[in-house]
Amino acid sequence: MNLTVILLNVPVAAEQLSNWDMFLEASILMLIGLLTVFAVLTIIILLGNLLIKTVNRFFPEEVKPIVNAVQTIDSNVQEAINKAILTISGGKKAAQKIEKL
């Protein structure tokens, strides 16, 4: 039995196929399956990238300006944060600047 018989799908009784012929047929089917999966995944990736570029081009994300105004923190909260830092550090560290983000 040769590869031509397997590829052309010539009907042959199962008893006539050797182990090598069955291995070749299985290998060919596996290769076709792997190539199909690779092709489909490649198409999905390319279409996904195209979709991302299209959406970014026609619907760009609005850039909001950063406001430099620092929001004030209540003095009680600042005092509590400072006491917590002093307690944890054993009196060695203190807060330099406390800002609300």
C-alpha positions in Angstrom: 0.0 0.0 0.0 1.4 3.4 -0.8 0.6 7.0 -0.1 -1.1 7.5 -3.4 -3.8 5.0 -2.5 -4.3 6.7 0.9 -4.5 10.2 -0.6 -6.8 9.3 -3.5 -9.1 7.5 -1.0 -9.2 4.3 -3.0 -11.4 1.8 -1.2 -9.3 -0.9 0.4 -10.4 -3.4 3.0 -9.1 -2.7 6.5 -7.4 -6.1 6.6 -5.2 -5.0 3.6 -3.8 -1.9 5.4 -0.6 -2.3 7.3 0.3 -0.5 10.5 2.5 1.9 8.5 -0.4 2.7 6.1 -2.7 3.4 9.1 0.0 5.6 10.7 0.4 7.5 7.4 -3.4 8.1 7.1 -3.6 9.2 10.7 -0.6 11.5 10.3 -2.2 13.1 7.2 -5.5 13.6 8.9 -3.7 15.2 11.9 -1.7 17.5 9.6 -4.8 18.6 7.8 -6.5 19.3 11.2 -3.5 21.2 12.5 -3.3 23.3 9.4 -7.0 24.1 9.5 -6.8 25.2 13.1 -3.7 27.3 12.3 -5.5 29.0 9.4 -8.7 29.7 11.4 -6.7 31.1 14.3 -4.6 33.3 12.0 -7.8 34.6 10.3 -9.3 35.4 13.8 -6.2 37.3 14.9 -6.0 39.3 11.6 -9.7 40.2 11.8 -9.4 41.1 15.5 -6.5 43.4 14.8 -8.4 45.0 11.9 -11.4 45.5 14.1 -9.2 47.2 16.8 -7.6 49.5 14.3 -10.9 50.4 12.7 -12.6 51.2 16.0 -9.5 53.2 17.2 -9.5 55.2 14.0 -13.2 56.1 13.8 -14.0 56.2 17.5 -10.9 57.5 19.3 -10.9 57.5 23.0 -11.5 60.9 24.5 -8.5 62.2 26.4 -9.6 64.0 29.6 -7.3 66.7 30.8 -5.6 66.1 34.1 -6.7 68.5 36.8 -3.8 69.7 38.9 -6.0 70.9 41.7 -5.2 68.9 44.9 -8.2 68.0 46.9 -7.9 68.8 50.6 -8.1 66.1 53.2 -9.9 66.6 56.5 -7.4 67.5 59.4 -8.8 64.6 61.5 -8.0 62.1 58.7 -4.5 63.6 58.3 -3.9 63.3 62.0 -5.1 59.7 62.0 -2.8 58.8 59.1 0.2 60.5 60.8 -0.5 58.6 64.1 -0.8 55.3 62.2 2.6 55.9 60.4 4.3 56.9 63.7 2.9 53.8 65.5 3.9 51.4 62.7 7.4 52.9 62.3 8.0 53.2 66.0 8.2 57.0 65.8 11.0 56.9 63.1 8.9 58.0 60.1 6.4 60.7 59.4 4.2 61.6 56.4 5.7 64.3 54.3 2.7 65.0 52.1 -0.8 63.5 52.1 -2.9 64.0 49.0 -6.3 62.7 47.9 -6.1 61.0 44.6 
